[in-house]
Amino acid sequence: MTNEIKKVVLAYSGGLDTSAIIPWLVETYGCEVICACANVGQEEEIGDLEERAIGSGASKLYVKDLTDELCEAYIWPMIKSGAVYEKNYLLGTSIARPIVAKWLVEVAEKENADAISHGCTGKGNDQVRFENTIQALNPNLKVIAPWRIWDFTSREDLIAYMDSKKIAYPDSARNPKLFSRDRNIWHISHEGGPIEEIGAEPEESFYVLTVSPENAPDKPEFVEIEFDRGEAVALNGERLKPAELLRRLNVIGGRNGIGRANIVENRLVGMKSHGLYENPGGSILYEAHTQLESITLDRDTQHFKETVAVRYAELIYNGQWFSPLCAALNAFFNESNRNVSGSVKLKLYKGNIIPVGIASDRSLYSEKIASFGDVTLYDHKDATGFIRCFTLPSRVRAVMEKNAKA
């Protein structure tokens, strides 16, 4: 394959790993390397990235802000589904990978590149997510995953390699964090190092977006979120675009200790891993959306939606956003959210999200029908025939079992 690779697009972050990948690709394949850095709301300084990329041997750098598109075309559809992986993970890292990989394909096609390279390790989920998307969108592009090929096994190996090439790299590489983080506008995750110890309470210093519930304000804070067809459109009466609405909710939720998760999850590659996740804004949006669905969805749709949301979460987790099944489920969630319009008021207090009010002109809830006193639309006596029909299978089985024992 070495002779076939003339131009490679590298998913570039500017960290030690991707900085080392540039000269390694040039040395190994004799190819041109074009770097591409996507902004998905990770809140990192990217001002000097071009200088660093070219200094490491790349020919050019593409930078694009994908934050708005991530919210509008990926996160907002996911909220409509209510998808949660293994009951706790709001798919923070997973949901951002398809849009980044899609953009890498676009850059590769624009540049007539032969391959895309990434810095994912061979033990994680991200390698599958990136490569699944790349192959779904352009199977002619080759993928180079250095961590599955090269002889380097540690950060120290990479530092020695860069020093031998006299190529600069971030000063933080010599004093790395004890654990790794992944951040985008939807969440931040923390994994590795001391976090791998599941028998101890995580240190407070690990968290970035949220205060501990114990240190949150003693006074509750109220938020009101308005939805139109399942999509959040306003916060506290102010209409906002998705990215800005989410940013504000992250701040509000974070100061109230909302959205922490301590999870042992099943990775796609087979192993279990322990991670800490912070989703302050996401947790609020999920709860608000769930509350509004409770009054605007009929029972069958609501229950079926809960069932397929589990499968949908797996598709996102596994990097199958661009699969036919995911597209079909997105169409279903769009249709099922057609009447999910209205507003939800929530009380945030020391890590808790407490519903305090729901309003919708599409509501299926009728106080008159639910009232014990009103018999206009539903009389207590109406239940007699229904129960006779509903319990028929149980009565037939009981008679059969009794006759069998006779």
C-alpha positions, 0 to 999 in steps of 0.5 A: 500500500505504501507506493499507492499513497501520495497524499494523506489528509490527517485528522489533526489536533496539534497534540503530541500524537498527531504532531508525530504522525505527520513526519511519520507519514512523510517518512513511511509513505513519502507522501504529502500530508494535509492536516484538517482540524475540526472545531466541535466546541472543544474550547481549545486554542487553535491560533497557532495550529497552522504554524505547528502543522507546517513545522511538523511537515504538513503542506497545509492546514484546513480548519472549520467550525462545525459546532452549529452543524453538529448541534442542528444536524446531529445533537438535536435529532438525537435529543428527539430520540431520547437515546442513551447508551447503557442507561447512563451515557448521553453519547457525547463523544460518539455523536461528534465523530460522524460529522468530523469524519464526514468533513475529512472525507470532503477535504480528501475529495477536494484535495484528491487524496488517497487516504485519511489518517487518524490518531485513534488508539487500537483499544478505543471506539473512535477508530471504528467510528471514524473508519465506519463513516469514511467507508460509508461515504467513500470506500475508495479512500484508504485509512491509515491508523498509525497506532495500529502500525508503528513501533511506538508504544508510549508517549516517551517514544513519541517525544524521543522521535520528535526530538530526533527530528528536531520538530517542536511539539506542545510543552504539555507533552512532557507533563501530560495529564494523568488522564485523557479528556474529550470535549465538545459542545455536548459534553466532556469525558474523562478516562484513564489514569486514576479514573480507571480505579472503580473502587474509589470516589472520583476526585473533585479536581477531575471535573471541568464543567460542573460543580459538585452538588454539595457546592451548588447554590442552596437556592434552586434555579428555574429554567423554561425551555420551549420546543417546536416539533421536538427541537429546543428553540427558546430558553427562558423566553428568548429564542436562540440557535441550537449552539447558543442555547446549549452553551447557555444551558451548559453554564446554568446546569454546570453551576447547579451540579447537573449532568455528572455520570460515573460509568463502566461501559461496554466498548464496541471493541469488547472491553469494559472501560470506566469513564466520568462524563459531564453533560450539564446542558444535555441532561437538562434538554433530555429531561425537558424533552421527555417531560413534553413527550409525556403529554404529547405522544400517544402510548403506543408511539411513546413505548415503541420509541423507547424500545427503538431508542436503545438500538439507535443509541447503539448505532451512534455509539458504534459509529453507524450514523450514516447507515440505512437503519440510522437514517430510517430511525431518524425519519421515525423520530422526526415523525413521532416528534411532529406534535412535541411542541410546547414548553417545560419548566424545570427546577435545578437544585444541587444536581437534581432536575425537577419538573415543575410545569408542562404546557402544550396546545398539542397535549393529549392529557385531559384533566377532565377525563382523568378526574374521578368525578367526571363521567361524561367521556369515561365512566367508571362502569366502562372499565367492566367490559374492558377488563373482561376482555383483557383478562380473557387469556388469563381466565382461559389458561386458569380453566385449562390448568385446573382441568388438567389437574382434575 
